[in-house]
Amino acid sequence: MNLRLIILFLLVSTWNCFAQNDSISNIIDYDDKVIASLYQLETANRFDILSGKEANFRTVSIEPDYKSQLGVSLSYQFLNLSLSFAPDFFPGNKESRNAKLLSFNYTLFLKKWAQSFTFINQKGFYISEKGLSLPLPDMRTTKIGTTTSYIFNDNFSYKTLTSQNAWQRKSAGSFVPKLSFYYTNLTFNSDLDFSDGNMYFLSLAPTYCYNFVISNRFIIGSGIGFGAGINMIDEKVYGLYQFDFNFKLGYNKDDFFVFANTNVVSFFQSDAAQTRLDDTLSSFIFTIGYRFDAPKKVKKVYEKIHEKTGL
C-alpha cells in the first residue's frame, strides 16, 4: 500500500512539474536582452471626404506622398531608441522629395495591460476624385493618439504580435478590448474650398487576437476588431465606427529574428453628418535584428530606474 502511494505521489508530482514547465515555457520574454534592429517602415494617415446622397454622392480622397523610411533601433526593457530617414533609393522617395514625415510609435507593457502612444506629422498630400488628382504640397496634418488594451488570456502573448520582445511557443488567442483616443489637426494651406479643422476620436473596439505557431521558429499572428465611439469636429459631435486589423509573419531564434507586420486602424463617421470625414492610419514594417545580453553598467542603471519607478 505504501509503495502504491509513493508511486502515485511521484506520478502526480511529475505531471505537475510538466504542467508548470509547459505553462512557463509557453511564452519567452526577451525584455532582459538588448535588442538591436534594422527596419523599413511605411506609415501614412489618409482621409476620405464623403458628401451628398445617391446621384449626388461624392468621394474625395486625400492621401500623403508616401515615403519609405529606413531606420535603426536599440531597446532594453521599457527603453527604446530609434532613428530613421527616407533615402532616395527607395521607389517613390525621389518623387516625394518635398514631402515630410515624422512618426513615433511606442507600446508599454504592464502585466496584462498594453499602453501604446502614436505621433505622426505629415507634410505633402495630393487630393483625388474620379481619377483626377491635384497636389497639395503645403498641406500638413498632425496626429497624436493613445490606445489602452487589456489581454484576458495569460497564455497569449500580445507582445509577440506587436513587437520583437517576446515569442509565443504554443498557439493561443485572446479577447483584447481596446480603448482609443486620437487628436488630429488638418491644415490645408491651399486655395481649395476646404477649411482647416481639429478632430477628436474616442472609441472602444472589442478585438480578438491569435498567434498561430507553425513551428518553433515560425509564427503567424493576427488581430481583428470592430468598435464604435464618438468624434468631434469643430465642436460638432457625431457617432463613428472603428475597424482594427493587425497581421504579423515572423521567424525567431533567441539571438536573431525577422518579421513583417502590417497594421490598419480606420475610423468611419456615421451618416448623421452631412459631410463625412473618414480617417485611416496604416503602417507596414519589415525588421531584422539581433539580441544580446545587456552590459553590467546598463543593468545597474535600469535597476536604479526600476527601484524608483517600478517600470
C-alpha positions in Angstrom: 0.0 0.0 0.0 2.8 2.4 0.9 4.6 1.6 -2.3 1.4 2.4 -4.3 1.1 5.7 -2.5 4.7 6.6 -3.2 4.3 5.7 -7.0 1.1 7.7 -7.1 2.8 10.7 -5.4 5.7 10.5 -7.9 3.4 10.4 -10.9 1.3 13.4 -9.7 4.4 15.4 -8.9 6.0 14.6 -12.3 2.7 15.6 -14.0 2.6 18.9 -12.1 6.2 19.7 -13.0 5.5 19.1 -16.6 2.3 21.2 -16.4 4.1 24.1 -14.7 7.1 23.9 -17.1 4.6 23.9 -20.0 2.9 27.0 -18.7 6.1 28.8 -18.1 7.7 28.0 -21.4 4.6 28.9 -23.4 5.9 32.5 -23.8 9.5 33.6 -23.9 10.2 37.1 -22.8 13.3 39.0 -24.1 13.0 42.2 -22.1 16.2 41.3 -20.3 18.1 41.4 -23.6 19.4 44.3 -25.6 17.7 44.3 -29.0 19.3 45.9 -32.0 17.4 46.0 -35.2 17.3 47.4 -38.7 13.9 48.2 -40.2 12.0 49.5 -43.2 8.8 51.4 -42.3 6.0 52.7 -44.4 3.3 54.7 -42.5 0.7 57.2 -43.5 -2.5 58.9 -42.5 -5.2 59.0 -45.3 -8.5 60.9 -45.3 -11.7 60.4 -47.3 -14.4 63.2 -47.6 -17.8 61.8 -48.4 -20.8 64.1 -49.2 -24.2 64.0 -50.8 -26.5 61.1 -51.4 -27.4 58.8 -54.3 -26.8 60.6 -57.6 -25.1 63.5 -55.9 -22.7 61.3 -53.8 -19.1 62.4 -53.9 -15.9 60.8 -52.6 -12.7 62.9 -52.4 -9.5 61.2 -51.2 -6.7 63.0 -49.5 -3.5 60.9 -49.5 0.0 61.7 -48.4 3.1 61.5 -50.6 4.3 58.2 -49.2 7.9 58.0 -48.1 9.6 54.7 -47.1 11.8 55.1 -44.1 15.0 53.1 -43.2 15.8 53.0 -39.5 17.8 51.5 -36.7 16.5 50.7 -33.2 18.1 49.8 -29.9 15.9 48.7 -27.0 16.3 47.3 -23.5 13.4 46.7 -21.0 11.0 49.6 -21.4 13.6 51.9 -23.1 13.6 52.3 -26.9 15.8 54.5 -29.1 15.3 54.7 -32.8 16.5 56.8 -35.7 15.1 56.7 -39.3 15.4 58.6 -42.6 13.9 58.4 -46.1 16.7 57.5 -48.6 16.2 58.4 -52.3 17.0 54.8 -53.4 13.6 53.6 -52.2 11.0 53.7 -55.0 8.8 56.8 -54.9 11.0 58.7 -52.4 12.6 60.8 -55.2 9.2 61.9 -56.4 8.2 62.8 -52.9 11.4 64.7 -52.0 9.5 67.8 -50.8 7.2 65.7 -48.6 8.0 65.5 -44.8 7.2 62.7 -42.4 7.9 62.4 -38.7 6.4 59.4 -36.9 6.7 57.8 -33.5 5.1 54.8 -32.0 5.7 53.1 -28.7 4.0 50.4 -26.6 4.5 50.0 -22.9 3.5 46.6 -21.4 2.4 46.4 -17.8 1.4 42.8 -16.9 -2.0 42.3 -18.6 -2.1 45.9 -19.9 -0.6 47.4 -23.1 -0.4 51.2 -23.5 0.5 52.5 -26.9 1.4 56.0 -28.0 1.4 57.4 -31.6 2.6 60.6 -33.1 2.5 61.4 -36.9 3.3 64.7 -38.5 3.0 64.7 -42.3 3.5 67.4 -45.0 2.7 67.0 -48.7 -0.5 65.4 -49.9 -2.5 65.1 -53.1 -6.3 65.2 -53.5 -8.0 62.9 -56.0 -11.6 62.5 -57.3 -12.8 60.3 -60.1 -9.3 59.6 -61.4 -8.2 63.2 -61.3 -5.5 64.3 -58.8 -4.1 67.6 -57.6 -1.1 68.1 -55.4 -1.3 69.8 -52.0 2.4 70.3 -51.3 1.9 72.6 -48.3 -0.9 70.6 -46.6 0.1 69.4 -43.1 -1.5 67.0 -40.6 -0.6 66.1 -37.1 -2.0 63.1 -35.2 -1.5 62.3 -31.5 -3.1 59.1 -30.1 -3.1 56.6 -27.4 -4.6 53.1 -27.1 -5.2 51.1 -23.9 -5.5 47.4 -24.3 -6.3 44.6 -21.8 -5.2 41.0 -22.6 -7.5 38.4 -21.0 -5.7 35.2 -21.7 -2.3 34.8 -19.8 -1.2 32.1 -22.3 -1.5 34.6 -25.2 1.4 36.9 -25.9 0.2 40.3 -27.3 3.8 41.4 -27.2 4.7 38.7 -29.7 2.1 40.0 -32.1 3.2 43.7 -31.8 6.9 43.6 -31.2 10.1 41.6 -31.1 10.4 41.5 -27.3 8.7 38.1 -26.9 7.9 34.8 -28.6 5.0 32.5 -28.3 5.8 28.8 -28.4 2.3 27.4 -28.5 -0.7 28.7 -30.4 -3.1 30.8 -28.4 -5.6 33.6 -28.7 -7.2 36.2 -26.5 -10.0 38.7 -26.3 -8.3 42.2 -26.3 -10.6 45.2 -25.9 -9.0 48.5 -26.9 -9.9 52.0 -25.8 -8.5 54.6 -28.1 -8.3 58.4 -28.2 -6.9 60.3 -31.1 -6.5 64.0 -31.9 -5.9 65.1 -35.5 -5.2 68.6 -36.8 -5.7 69.3 -40.5 -4.1 72.4 -42.1 -4.7 72.6 -45.9 -2.6 75.7 -46.8 -4.3 75.9 -50.2 -6.9 77.9 -52.2 -9.3 74.9 -52.3 -12.7 75.2 -50.7 -11.6 73.2 -47.6 -11.3 74.6 -44.1 -8.7 73.7 -41.5 -10.0 71.7 -38.6 -9.4 69.7 -35.5 -10.8 66.1 -34.9 -11.1 64.1 -31.7 -11.9 60.4 -31.8 -12.9 58.3 -28.7 -13.7 54.7 -29.3 -13.9 51.2 -27.8 -13.1 48.2 -30.1 -13.6 44.6 -28.9 -10.7 42.8 -30.6 -9.7 39.1 -30.9 -6.1 38.3 -31.5 -4.4 34.9 -32.2 -0.9 33.7 -32.6 -0.6 30.6 -34.8 2.7 28.8 -34.1 3.7 27.0 -37.3 6.9 25.6 -35.8 9.5 26.5 -33.1 10.8 29.2 -35.5 7.8 30.5 -37.5 4.6 32.2 -36.4 1.6 33.9 -38.0 -0.2 36.4 -35.8 -3.4 38.3 -36.4 -5.9 40.5 -34.7 -9.2 42.0 -35.9 -11.6 44.3 -34.1 -14.8 46.3 -34.7 -15.8 49.1 -32.4 -17.8 52.3 -32.1 -17.4 55.6 -30.4 -17.8 59.4 -30.9 -15.9 62.0 -32.8 -15.9 65.8 -32.5 -15.1 68.0 -35.5 -15.1 71.8 -34.9 -17.3 71.3 -31.8 -19.9 69.1 -33.5 -20.2 65.6 -32.2 -21.1 62.5 -34.3 -21.0 58.8 -33.9 -18.2 56.7 -35.5 -17.3 53.2 -36.3 -13.8 51.6 -36.0 -12.1 48.8 -37.8 -8.8 47.5 -36.5 -6.5 44.9 -38.2 -3.1 43.6 -37.4 -1.1 40.9 -39.2 2.4 39.5 -38.4 4.7 36.9 -40.1 7.8 36.2 -38.1 10.9 34.0 -37.8 12.7 33.8 -34.4 15.7 32.4 -32.6 16.8 33.5 -29.2 19.5 35.8 -30.7 18.1 36.5 -34.2 14.7 37.5 -35.6 13.0 38.6 -38.8 9.4 39.7 -39.1 6.9 41.7 -41.2 4.0 43.4 -39.6 1.1 45.4 -41.0 -1.4 47.4 -39.0 -4.6 49.3 -40.1 -6.9 51.4 -38.0 -9.8 53.1 -39.7 -12.5 55.4 -38.3 -15.7 55.9 -40.3 -18.0 58.8 -39.4 -21.7 58.0 -39.1 -24.3 59.0 -41.7 -25.6 61.7 -39.3 -23.0 64.1 -40.6 -23.8 65.8 -43.9 -20.2 65.7 -44.9 -18.3 62.6 -43.6 -14.6 62.6 -42.9 -13.2 59.1 -42.7 -9.7 58.6 -41.3 -7.3 55.7 -41.9 -4.0 55.1 -40.2 -1.8 52.4 -41.8 1.7 51.1 -41.3 3.9 48.3 -42.6 7.3 47.4 -41.1 9.9 44.9 -42.0 12.5 44.2 -39.3 15.7 42.2 -38.9 17.5 42.2 -35.6 19.8 40.7 -33.1 19.5 40.1 -29.3 22.4 40.0 -26.8 23.0 40.2 -23.1 23.0 43.7 -21.6 26.3 45.1 -20.3 26.6 45.2 -16.5 26.6 49.0 -16.4 23.3 49.1 -18.4 21.7 46.6 -16.0 22.8 48.7 -13.0 21.2 51.9 -14.5 18.0 50.0 -15.2 17.8 48.5 -11.7 18.1 52.0 -10.2 15.3 53.3 -12.5 13.2 50.2 -11.7 13.6 50.8 -7.9 12.3 54.4 -8.2 9.6 54.0 -10.8 8.6 50.3 -10.8 8.9 50.0 -14.6 
